[in-house]
């Protein structure tokens, strides 16, 4: 199953580079692929149960949604091309990681401000 998930992510990445994929699909694809390849999770894995929620539920649902936005013939071509894209390891997406870090910083700052205003 994990190998199939990697293949789908690679196929989505390839689909995002094509001119015949609609722009709105490309936006969704870039968000999903960026999150999947990000070295940092929105919900850290060390948080019990919730930490793996994104890996088990959120990411596959996002992938399925992105796949539905792409014409079937294009997605099939991209799946064929994606066979060997992960041979040299998982590529990193530092832009997505930076966005996730920024989101966490905003959340922590918001919580800190609200906690200190109580006291």
C-alpha positions as CSV (number, residue, x, y, z in Angstrom):
1,X,0.0,0.0,0.0
2,X,2.8,2.4,0.9
3,X,4.5,1.7,-2.5
4,X,1.2,2.5,-4.3
5,X,0.9,5.7,-2.3
6,X,4.4,6.8,-3.3
7,X,3.6,6.0,-7.0
8,X,0.4,8.1,-6.8
9,X,2.3,11.0,-5.3
10,X,4.9,10.8,-8.0
11,X,2.2,10.5,-10.7
12,X,0.5,13.6,-9.3
13,X,3.8,15.5,-9.3
14,X,4.3,14.6,-13.0
15,X,0.7,15.6,-13.7
16,X,1.3,19.0,-12.2
17,X,4.0,19.7,-14.8
18,X,1.7,19.0,-17.7
19,X,-0.1,21.8,-19.7
20,X,-3.2,19.7,-20.3
21,X,-4.1,19.5,-16.6
22,X,-6.5,22.3,-15.4
23,X,-5.0,25.0,-13.2
24,X,-7.3,24.3,-10.2
25,X,-6.1,20.7,-10.3
26,X,-2.5,21.9,-10.3
27,X,-3.1,24.0,-7.2
28,X,-4.6,21.0,-5.4
29,X,-1.8,18.7,-6.6
30,X,0.9,21.1,-5.5
31,X,-0.6,21.4,-2.0
32,X,-1.0,17.6,-1.6
33,X,2.4,16.7,-3.1
34,X,4.1,19.5,-1.2
35,X,2.6,18.2,2.1
36,X,3.4,14.6,1.3
37,X,7.1,15.4,0.5
38,X,7.5,17.9,3.3
39,X,10.0,16.8,6.0
40,X,7.6,18.3,8.6
41,X,4.1,17.1,9.3
42,X,1.2,19.5,10.2
43,X,0.4,17.2,13.1
44,X,3.7,15.9,14.5
45,X,3.9,12.1,14.7
46,X,4.9,12.1,18.4
47,X,1.4,13.2,19.3
48,X,-0.5,10.0,20.2
49,X,-3.1,8.9,17.7
50,X,-3.5,12.4,16.0
51,X,0.1,12.3,14.9
52,X,-0.5,9.6,12.4
53,X,-3.9,10.9,11.4
54,X,-2.5,12.9,8.5
55,X,-0.5,9.9,7.2
56,X,-3.4,7.5,7.5
57,X,-6.5,9.5,6.6
58,X,-5.8,13.1,5.4
59,X,-3.1,12.4,2.9
60,X,-4.9,9.5,1.1
61,X,-8.1,11.5,1.0
62,X,-6.2,14.5,-0.5
63,X,-4.6,12.2,-3.1
64,X,-7.9,10.7,-4.1
65,X,-9.4,14.2,-4.4
66,X,-6.5,15.4,-6.6
67,X,-6.7,12.3,-8.8
68,X,-10.4,12.9,-9.5
69,X,-9.5,16.4,-10.9
70,X,-7.2,14.9,-13.5
71,X,-8.5,13.2,-16.7
72,X,-8.1,9.5,-16.5
73,X,-5.9,9.1,-19.6
74,X,-3.5,11.8,-18.3
75,X,-3.3,10.2,-14.9
76,X,-2.6,6.7,-16.4
77,X,0.3,8.2,-18.5
78,X,1.7,9.8,-15.4
79,X,1.4,6.6,-13.4
80,X,3.5,4.8,-16.1
81,X,6.1,7.5,-16.0
82,X,6.2,7.5,-12.2
83,X,7.6,4.0,-11.8
84,X,11.1,5.0,-11.0
85,X,10.8,8.5,-9.7
86,X,11.6,7.5,-6.0
87,X,14.5,5.2,-6.8
88,X,17.0,7.7,-5.3
89,X,15.1,8.4,-2.2
90,X,12.3,10.8,-1.3
91,X,12.7,14.3,-2.6
92,X,12.3,17.1,0.0
93,X,10.0,20.1,-0.3
94,X,11.4,22.8,1.9
95,X,8.9,25.4,0.8
96,X,6.0,23.2,2.2
97,X,8.1,22.6,5.3
98,X,8.5,26.4,5.8
99,X,4.8,26.9,5.4
100,X,4.1,24.2,8.0
101,X,6.6,25.7,10.4
102,X,5.0,29.1,9.9
103,X,1.5,27.7,10.7
104,X,2.9,26.1,13.9
105,X,4.6,29.4,14.9
106,X,1.3,31.3,14.4
107,X,-0.6,28.7,16.5
108,X,2.0,28.7,19.3
109,X,2.0,32.5,19.3
110,X,-1.7,32.7,19.4
111,X,-2.0,30.2,22.3
112,X,0.8,32.0,24.2
113,X,-0.8,35.4,23.8
114,X,-4.1,34.1,25.0
115,X,-2.6,32.2,27.9
116,X,-0.7,35.3,29.1
117,X,-3.7,37.5,28.8
118,X,-5.6,35.2,31.2
119,X,-3.0,35.8,33.9
